[in-house]
Amino acid sequence: MPELPEVENVRRGLETLAVGKTVSAIDIRWSKIIVNPDEVFTAGLVGQQITAVDRRGKYLLIRFGEQLTVVSHLRMEGKYEVVAKEAPISKHTHVIFEFTDGQQMRYLDTRKFGRMQLIETGQENTVAGLKDLGPEPTPTTFLKADFYQRLQKHHKAIKPLLLDQKVVTGLGNIYVDETLWLSHIHPETPANVLTRIETDRLHDEIIAELELAINHGGTTVNTFLNAIGHAGAFQEMLHVYGKKGVPCERCGTPIEKIKVAQRGTHFCPKCQIKRDAK
């Protein structure tokens, strides 16, 4: 599933390729992608110009004019491309936005899990999944003291807590494993056991790792491509994710893989020691 760095790279690509273009028609080839009735979605957007592409957590917010926004979640395999209308259409293309300049913005999704919802701009917090998101992982919005206090309220393991998007948004399976390894924290350690020093370090690693991943185009493990058609390069910089049996870069102990909250989880058994609940 694309995580924050991948979605941010899609956003940047669409900002470059799609902003300023006006929709002349929409071809919906798989209706389940669209949360609204097809006719409502189409009627609302035809004639509208894309004015901006924003992001909240793992959601794209495609702005049309001043009053309408399409909230787009890529889920597992969703991706966008902006191409000439003459370009061959993949069988995995499910929504096509025709532009007045002869180009098209296409949404492709091999698993058809992605969703788009047309809303009034400013109503983002009424959308399921958006309204409960935690702060963006930036120094000005993701505050150390608040992060520590939030973790102190939870007895559950730190990994699933970071995955649920409520204490900080944007982390998925890859970057949780990576930031916990960087912070020397076992993924099953109860959140409220962590000290202020540990949570401060985890806070800083989350911000730094996501920023680094964004700057390297995100991580391509299976099929991720940005809107320009480029794969990410950050998979070459991963420390533990996908490295079961590979010696830990710090201590040489083989990386282990277990299930935590039904998710494959990579960690170093020597560098990341599990601690018991209080």
N, C-alpha and C positions, 0 to 999 in steps of 0.2 A: 504494500500500500504506500503511495506517495506520502511522505511526511513533510513537515514544514519546509525544509530546504528545497525539496522537489517542487512543491506547489509554488513557492516563491519564484523559482526559475521559470515555471510556466507563466506566472503572472507577468514577469518581466518581458517574456517573449511576446505575450499578447499585447502588452502595453506598447511595444515597439511596432507590432504588425497590424493590430486591429483598431487602436484608438483613432478616432476621426472618421471611421468608415460608417456608412449608413446602410441599414438593413432594407433590402428590397423584397425579400421573400424568405420563408423558413420551410424547410422540408424535414418533417419529423418522421423518421423511419422506424423508430421503436418507442412507442408512446409511454412505456413505463419509465423511461428516463425523465420525463417531464412530470412534475408533481401537479401542476395546474392542468385543467382541461386543455387539450391541444389548441382549440380555437381561441381560448383566452390568452394563452402564451403567444400565439402567432399574431393575433390582432393587436396585442399590446406593444409588440416590438417592431412590426413592419413600419418603416418610415422613421424609426428612431436611429440616432447616431450614438455609437459607443464613445463615451466621453472620458472614461477612466477604467482601470482594472485594479481593484484593491484586493486585499487578502485579510482574513481573520482566521488565525489558526491554520487548519488545513482546508479552509473553504475559500474559493475564489468569489469575489464580488464584482461582477461585470456591470458597470454603470451605463445606463442608456438614458441620454438626456439628463435632466435634473431630478426626475421623479421616479424612475424605474430602475430596479436592480435585479439581475439574475444571480441567485446564489447557486454556485456549482460545486458539488463535492465529487472528486474524481474516484473515490473509493479505491478498489484494488488496481484497476488497469486503465482507468480513464485518461485520455490525453486529447489535446487540441492541436490542430494544424491550420495554418492560413495559406491557401494555395489558389492558383488560377482555377476557374471553374472547369477548364478543359482537363485538369489533372485526373488520372484514374481514381475512381472511388473504391476504397477498400470495402469488403463485405462487413467489416466491423464498424463502419461509419453509420451513426444512428441519428445524428442531428446535423443539418447543414444550414448555416446562416448565409444567404446570398447577399452580397454587397452590390451597391450601385456601380462600383468601379470594375466589376467583372471578377472580383476575387470571392472566395468563400472561406468562412471559418467553419471547420468541421470538427465535430466531437466524435472520437472513436473510443470503443470500449469492448474488448474481447469478451468480458464476462457480463456486461450489461448491468453492472451494479451501481454505476454512477447516477447521480440525480441532479436535476436543475429545477429551480423554483423561482418564478417571477413574483416579486414583491414590490411594494412601494418603498423607495429609498427612505431610510430612517427607521424601518420596521424590522431590521435584522434580528433584533433580540426576541422577536416573536417566532423565529424559525427554530424548530426542534434541532438540537445539536449546537446551535450558535448561542442560545440564551444563557447556557450554564458554563461557557468557556472561561477558563482562568486567564490571567494576564499574558500578554505576548512576552516572549523571552528576550526582553531588552532591558538595559540597566535602568531606564526611566519608568518602566511599567512593572517589572518583575523585581520586587523589593526583598532584600535579604531577611529583614525582621519579619515581614509578613509571611514569607515562605517558611521560616522556622516555626512560627506560630501555627500555621496550617498543618505542618507535619506533626506537631506535638499533639494534635487532636485525633490522630489516626493510629490505630493499633495494627492495621493491615500492612502487608509487606510493601516496601518502597516501590518495587517495580510496577505492580498494578495500579498503585496510587498515581504514579507519574503518567501511566497510560490513559487514565480516565479523563484527562484534559482539564480538570477543575482546579488544580493547584498551579498549573502552568500549562499553556496550550502549545501544541505543535509537535510534541514528542511521540514517536511511534516505537515499534519494537527495536529497530536498528539503533536509534540514537539513545534510547534508554539503556540498552546494554553497553554502548560505548561510554556514556557519561558516568555510569556506575563504576565501570572499570577504571576510568580516569580518576574517580574519586575514592577508589579503594573501598567501595561499599558493596556488600553481598546483596543480590536482588531480592532475597527473601527476608532481609533484616526488617523488623517492624519500624515504621516511619518514626514513631515517637521515641525510639531508642537513640536515634541519631543526635549527636551533640550539636551545639551551635556552630562549632568549628567545622564539623562535617557537613552540615547543611549549607554553610557559607561556601565551602569548597565545591559542593555539588551545584549550587546556584551559579557559581562562576564558570564551571565546566559546561553547564547546559548552554549558557549564552555563547561561550567561546566556540564550542563544538558546532552548534547550529550555524553560527556566522561563518565558520570555516567551510562547512559543507555547502552553504549557499554560494560562497565565492568559488567553489570548485564544481559548481553545476549540479549539486546533489549526488545521490547514490543510485546507480543503476545496478540492481541485483538481477532482475528479470527483464522487464520490457520498458522501463521508464524512458521517455524522451521528452524534452521540453518542446515548447511551441514552435521552435525553429527546426526541430527534428534532430537535436543533438542529445546524446546520452550524457549522463553525469560522469564525473571522474573521481568522486570521493570514495568509491568502493576500493580504490587502491590505497586508501589511507586508514581503513578500518583496523582496529586493534584486536577485537574479539569476535564481533558478529560474523558468523559463518566460518569460524576458525577452530571448530572442534578438533582436538588432538594436536593442534599446532602449539609449539612452545610459547608461553607468555613472553612478551617483549621485555618485561621487567625482571622476571625471576626464572624463566625457563620451564616452569611447570606447565604441562599440557592443559590447554583450555578445555573446559567441560561444557556440556550442553544438557540442560534439564528443562522440564516444563514448569513454568510459573504462570498461574492464571491462564492455563491452556495455551500459552505462547512459548515457542522455542526460545530458550534463554541461554546466552553464552557468558561465561565468567571464569576467572582464575581462582581455583580453590585455595591457593596460598595467599594471594594478594587481597582477596575479598572474603574475609572470614564472617560467617553468619553469626549474628548475636541474637540472644533470646529476648523475648518480650519482658517488659518491666513487671 
